[in-house]
Amino acid sequence: MDTTKPASTMAASRGIGNTYSYGIAIGIALAIGGFEMAWNVHARNTAMTMAGITISVDGSGCTPSALKMRAGTATYNIVNRSAQPLDWQILRDGEVVAGQTGIAPGTAAAVTQEMIAGDYQLICGSTAAPKGEIEVLPVTIIQR
């Protein structure tokens, strides 16, 4: 212990140091909390968008033939892997909700669609081709 300084000066010095340390700790905690809040907002906003879902279509159907996703905007990249023009469509309860017709051989087409919760069917190639399916789950928002 340093006996050259009065005890009151040493106590005051420790108090300032402790206050400074507490201030740093509180600042770090607030920064982490702010980062977490910003990340949660970012995650909620981006969870609503599915970009770049690639689906290959050939004469026998779609690959993948089954998808499970959260509700929101989805962009499907449809790649025609056959030697003939093909159609790709999303159906819900037998009605076309989105799609692309006449996709040329060896090319791709992008289809963007707002997907609400429910079950969908896929037309892959033509109405005679095997159908695929999409299960769209509701979005769950956790509030704190």
C-alpha positions in Angstrom: 0.0 0.0 0.0 1.3 3.5 -0.9 1.7 5.4 2.4 2.9 8.6 0.7 -0.6 9.6 -0.3 -3.4 10.4 2.2 -6.1 7.7 2.5 -8.8 10.0 1.3 -6.9 10.7 -2.0 -6.4 6.9 -2.5 -10.1 6.2 -1.9 -11.1 9.0 -4.3 -8.7 7.7 -6.9 -10.1 4.2 -6.7 -13.7 5.6 -7.0 -12.8 7.4 -10.2 -11.2 4.3 -11.6 -14.2 2.2 -10.6 -16.7 4.7 -12.1 -14.7 4.7 -15.3 -14.7 0.9 -15.4 -18.4 0.8 -14.8 -18.9 3.3 -17.5 -17.0 1.2 -20.0 -18.9 -1.9 -19.0 -22.3 -0.1 -19.4 -21.2 1.2 -22.8 -20.2 -2.3 -23.9 -23.5 -3.7 -22.7 -25.5 -1.0 -24.5 -23.5 -1.5 -27.7 -24.1 -5.2 -27.6 -27.8 -4.7 -26.9 -28.0 -2.2 -29.7 -26.3 -4.6 -32.1 -28.6 -7.4 -31.0 -31.7 -5.2 -31.6 -30.4 -4.1 -35.0 -29.6 -7.7 -35.9 -33.1 -8.8 -34.9 -34.7 -6.1 -37.1 -32.5 -7.0 -40.0 -33.3 -10.7 -39.5 -37.0 -10.0 -39.4 -36.8 -8.0 -42.6 -34.6 -10.4 -44.5 -36.5 -13.5 -43.4 -39.4 -12.3 -45.4 -37.4 -12.6 -48.7 -36.1 -15.8 -50.3 -33.9 -14.9 -53.2 -32.2 -17.4 -55.5 -34.1 -20.6 -55.1 -32.9 -22.6 -58.1 -35.2 -25.2 -59.6 -34.0 -27.4 -62.5 -36.7 -28.5 -64.9 -36.3 -31.3 -67.4 -38.7 -33.7 -69.2 -39.3 -35.7 -66.0 -40.1 -33.0 -63.5 -38.5 -30.5 -61.1 -35.4 -30.8 -58.9 -36.0 -30.2 -56.1 -39.6 -31.4 -56.3 -40.5 -30.4 -52.8 -39.7 -27.2 -51.0 -40.5 -26.0 -47.5 -40.2 -22.3 -46.7 -41.5 -19.4 -44.6 -44.1 -17.0 -46.0 -42.8 -13.9 -47.8 -41.4 -12.9 -51.2 -39.6 -15.7 -53.0 -37.6 -15.5 -56.2 -37.4 -18.8 -58.1 -34.7 -19.3 -60.7 -36.1 -21.8 -63.2 -33.4 -23.6 -65.3 -34.6 -25.5 -68.4 -32.3 -28.6 -68.6 -34.2 -30.2 -71.4 -34.0 -29.9 -75.2 -37.5 -28.4 -75.5 -39.2 -25.2 -74.3 -40.9 -25.9 -70.9 -43.5 -24.3 -68.6 -43.2 -23.9 -64.8 -46.1 -22.8 -62.7 -47.1 -22.5 -59.1 -50.7 -23.5 -58.4 -52.8 -23.1 -55.3 -56.1 -24.9 -55.1 -55.8 -25.6 -58.8 -55.4 -21.9 -59.8 -52.1 -20.5 -61.3 -50.6 -17.9 -59.0 -47.3 -17.5 -60.8 -45.2 -19.0 -63.4 -43.3 -18.8 -66.7 -44.2 -20.4 -70.0 -41.9 -21.3 -72.9 -38.6 -21.3 -71.1 -36.1 -22.0 -73.9 -33.8 -25.0 -73.7 -30.6 -24.3 -71.7 -31.9 -20.9 -70.4 -33.2 -19.7 -67.1 -36.2 -17.5 -66.0 -36.8 -15.8 -62.8 -40.2 -15.8 -61.2 -40.9 -13.6 -58.1 -44.0 -14.3 -56.0 -45.4 -13.3 -52.7 -46.0 -16.6 -50.9 -48.6 -16.7 -48.2 -48.8 -19.7 -45.8 -50.4 -22.8 -47.3 -49.7 -25.7 -49.7 -48.9 -25.1 -53.4 -48.4 -27.5 -56.3 -45.8 -27.1 -59.1 -46.2 -27.7 -62.8 -42.8 -28.8 -64.1 -42.5 -29.0 -67.8 -46.1 -29.5 -68.8 -49.4 -30.3 -67.2 -48.6 -34.0 -67.9 -45.2 -33.9 -66.2 -44.9 -34.9 -62.5 -45.9 -32.1 -60.1 -43.8 -30.8 -57.2 -45.0 -29.1 -54.1 -44.2 -26.1 -51.9 -45.2 -25.9 -48.3 -45.2 -22.3 -47.1 -45.1 -21.9 -43.3 -46.4 -18.8 -41.5 -43.9 -16.3 -40.3 -43.5 -16.2 -36.5 -42.4 -12.9 -35.0 -41.0 -13.1 -31.5 -41.6 -10.0 -29.5 -39.4 -9.3 -26.5 
